[in-house]
């Protein structure tokens, strides 16, 4: 559910507000940087924050090209789900 909230905030409200004032490119860059920084605030490493900024560029590009927040929400959910087997494997390995 976090991906829905993040996408509505970053690619919905924030992107739309910035786009109307500064244009698409600035909105894309600012929201991507903010997306990365919020992951640092969540307690992740700087490497994770930079990686999240790159992901934000991809999600923001989807928002720009489709004009909707639906595609970034779906892409974010798929990206998060792709990591579930990796996390489970790490946990199982750690527990055994």
C-alpha positions as protocol buffer text, in pm:
chain_id: "A"
residue {
  index: 1
  type: UNK
  ca { x: 0 y: 0 z: 0 }
}
residue {
  index: 2
  type: UNK
  ca { x: 297 y: 232 z: 50 }
}
residue {
  index: 3
  type: UNK
  ca { x: 352 y: 245 z: -325 }
}
residue {
  index: 4
  type: UNK
  ca { x: 3 y: 388 z: -377 }
}
residue {
  index: 5
  type: UNK
  ca { x: 57 y: 660 z: -118 }
}
residue {
  index: 6
  type: UNK
  ca { x: 404 y: 743 z: -254 }
}
residue {
  index: 7
  type: UNK
  ca { x: 283 y: 762 z: -612 }
}
residue {
  index: 8
  type: UNK
  ca { x: -21 y: 973 z: -529 }
}
residue {
  index: 9
  type: UNK
  ca { x: 205 y: 1210 z: -335 }
}
residue {
  index: 10
  type: UNK
  ca { x: 506 y: 1227 z: -568 }
}
residue {
  index: 11
  type: UNK
  ca { x: 365 y: 1158 z: -916 }
}
residue {
  index: 12
  type: UNK
  ca { x: 20 y: 1293 z: -835 }
}
residue {
  index: 13
  type: UNK
  ca { x: 7 y: 1604 z: -618 }
}
residue {
  index: 14
  type: UNK
  ca { x: 371 y: 1706 z: -624 }
}
residue {
  index: 15
  type: UNK
  ca { x: 433 y: 1639 z: -994 }
}
residue {
  index: 16
  type: UNK
  ca { x: 114 y: 1813 z: -1101 }
}
residue {
  index: 17
  type: UNK
  ca { x: 184 y: 2120 z: -889 }
}
residue {
  index: 18
  type: UNK
  ca { x: 541 y: 2152 z: -1012 }
}
residue {
  index: 19
  type: UNK
  ca { x: 451 y: 2077 z: -1373 }
}
residue {
  index: 20
  type: UNK
  ca { x: 200 y: 2361 z: -1386 }
}
residue {
  index: 21
  type: UNK
  ca { x: 460 y: 2608 z: -1254 }
}
residue {
  index: 22
  type: UNK
  ca { x: 794 y: 2480 z: -1386 }
}
residue {
  index: 23
  type: UNK
  ca { x: 721 y: 2238 z: -1670 }
}
residue {
  index: 24
  type: UNK
  ca { x: 760 y: 1864 z: -1716 }
}
residue {
  index: 25
  type: UNK
  ca { x: 1138 y: 1834 z: -1697 }
}
residue {
  index: 26
  type: UNK
  ca { x: 1170 y: 2028 z: -1372 }
}
residue {
  index: 27
  type: UNK
  ca { x: 875 y: 1840 z: -1221 }
}
residue {
  index: 28
  type: UNK
  ca { x: 1035 y: 1509 z: -1320 }
}
residue {
  index: 29
  type: UNK
  ca { x: 1376 y: 1596 z: -1175 }
}
residue {
  index: 30
  type: UNK
  ca { x: 1248 y: 1751 z: -852 }
}
residue {
  index: 31
  type: UNK
  ca { x: 1001 y: 1473 z: -772 }
}
residue {
  index: 32
  type: UNK
  ca { x: 1264 y: 1207 z: -850 }
}
residue {
  index: 33
  type: UNK
  ca { x: 1515 y: 1369 z: -615 }
}
residue {
  index: 34
  type: UNK
  ca { x: 1249 y: 1407 z: -346 }
}
residue {
  index: 35
  type: UNK
  ca { x: 1150 y: 1043 z: -390 }
}
residue {
  index: 36
  type: UNK
  ca { x: 1511 y: 938 z: -333 }
}
residue {
  index: 37
  type: UNK
  ca { x: 1551 y: 1165 z: -31 }
}
residue {
  index: 38
  type: UNK
  ca { x: 1236 y: 1038 z: 138 }
}
residue {
  index: 39
  type: UNK
  ca { x: 1384 y: 689 z: 123 }
}
residue {
  index: 40
  type: UNK
  ca { x: 1690 y: 821 z: 307 }
}
residue {
  index: 41
  type: UNK
  ca { x: 1456 y: 973 z: 566 }
}
residue {
  index: 42
  type: UNK
  ca { x: 1293 y: 629 z: 601 }
}
residue {
  index: 43
  type: UNK
  ca { x: 1634 y: 512 z: 726 }
}
residue {
  index: 44
  type: UNK
  ca { x: 1781 y: 355 z: 414 }
}
residue {
  index: 45
  type: UNK
  ca { x: 2140 y: 407 z: 294 }
}
residue {
  index: 46
  type: UNK
  ca { x: 2250 y: 680 z: 55 }
}
residue {
  index: 47
  type: UNK
  ca { x: 2298 y: 412 z: -211 }
}
residue {
  index: 48
  type: UNK
  ca { x: 1935 y: 313 z: -170 }
}
residue {
  index: 49
  type: UNK
  ca { x: 1831 y: 679 z: -189 }
}
residue {
  index: 50
  type: UNK
  ca { x: 2023 y: 729 z: -515 }
}
residue {
  index: 51
  type: UNK
  ca { x: 1876 y: 408 z: -658 }
}
residue {
  index: 52
  type: UNK
  ca { x: 1529 y: 528 z: -552 }
}
residue {
  index: 53
  type: UNK
  ca { x: 1589 y: 855 z: -737 }
}
residue {
  index: 54
  type: UNK
  ca { x: 1662 y: 657 z: -1055 }
}
residue {
  index: 55
  type: UNK
  ca { x: 1344 y: 457 z: -1001 }
}
residue {
  index: 56
  type: UNK
  ca { x: 1167 y: 790 z: -949 }
}
residue {
  index: 57
  type: UNK
  ca { x: 1288 y: 904 z: -1291 }
}
residue {
  index: 58
  type: UNK
  ca { x: 1134 y: 595 z: -1449 }
}
residue {
  index: 59
  type: UNK
  ca { x: 808 y: 631 z: -1260 }
}
residue {
  index: 60
  type: UNK
  ca { x: 797 y: 1002 z: -1336 }
}
residue {
  index: 61
  type: UNK
  ca { x: 856 y: 933 z: -1704 }
}
residue {
  index: 62
  type: UNK
  ca { x: 555 y: 702 z: -1698 }
}
residue {
  index: 63
  type: UNK
  ca { x: 352 y: 979 z: -1537 }
}
residue {
  index: 64
  type: UNK
  ca { x: 469 y: 1226 z: -1800 }
}
residue {
  index: 65
  type: UNK
  ca { x: 404 y: 996 z: -2095 }
}
residue {
  index: 66
  type: UNK
  ca { x: 64 y: 868 z: -1980 }
}
residue {
  index: 67
  type: UNK
  ca { x: -64 y: 1180 z: -1805 }
}
residue {
  index: 68
  type: UNK
  ca { x: -190 y: 956 z: -1526 }
}
residue {
  index: 69
  type: UNK
  ca { x: -69 y: 829 z: -1191 }
}
residue {
  index: 70
  type: UNK
  ca { x: -216 y: 481 z: -1256 }
}
residue {
  index: 71
  type: UNK
  ca { x: 81 y: 352 z: -1459 }
}
residue {
  index: 72
  type: UNK
  ca { x: 341 y: 455 z: -1197 }
}
residue {
  index: 73
  type: UNK
  ca { x: 131 y: 293 z: -922 }
}
residue {
  index: 74
  type: UNK
  ca { x: 122 y: -36 z: -1112 }
}
residue {
  index: 75
  type: UNK
  ca { x: 493 y: -19 z: -1201 }
}
residue {
  index: 76
  type: UNK
  ca { x: 587 y: 60 z: -841 }
}
residue {
  index: 77
  type: UNK
  ca { x: 380 y: -233 z: -712 }
}
residue {
  index: 78
  type: UNK
  ca { x: 539 y: -469 z: -966 }
}
residue {
  index: 79
  type: UNK
  ca { x: 890 y: -348 z: -875 }
}
residue {
  index: 80
  type: UNK
  ca { x: 822 y: -398 z: -505 }
}
residue {
  index: 81
  type: UNK
  ca { x: 673 y: -743 z: -566 }
}
residue {
  index: 82
  type: UNK
  ca { x: 980 y: -847 z: -765 }
}
residue {
  index: 83
  type: UNK
  ca { x: 1190 y: -810 z: -450 }
}
residue {
  index: 84
  type: UNK
  ca { x: 969 y: -1034 z: -234 }
}
residue {
  index: 85
  type: UNK
  ca { x: 1139 y: -1362 z: -337 }
}
residue {
  index: 86
  type: UNK
  ca { x: 1481 y: -1207 z: -275 }
}
residue {
  index: 87
  type: UNK
  ca { x: 1382 y: -1087 z: 71 }
}
residue {
  index: 88
  type: UNK
  ca { x: 1228 y: -1424 z: 162 }
}
residue {
  index: 89
  type: UNK
  ca { x: 1541 y: -1604 z: 40 }
}
residue {
  index: 90
  type: UNK
  ca { x: 1761 y: -1377 z: 251 }
}
residue {
  index: 91
  type: UNK
  ca { x: 1545 y: -1426 z: 557 }
}
residue {
  index: 92
  type: UNK
  ca { x: 1530 y: -1802 z: 516 }
}
residue {
  index: 93
  type: UNK
  ca { x: 1907 y: -1813 z: 470 }
}
residue {
  index: 94
  type: UNK
  ca { x: 1955 y: -1597 z: 777 }
}
residue {
  index: 95
  type: UNK
  ca { x: 1719 y: -1807 z: 991 }
}
residue {
  index: 96
  type: UNK
  ca { x: 1876 y: -2141 z: 901 }
}
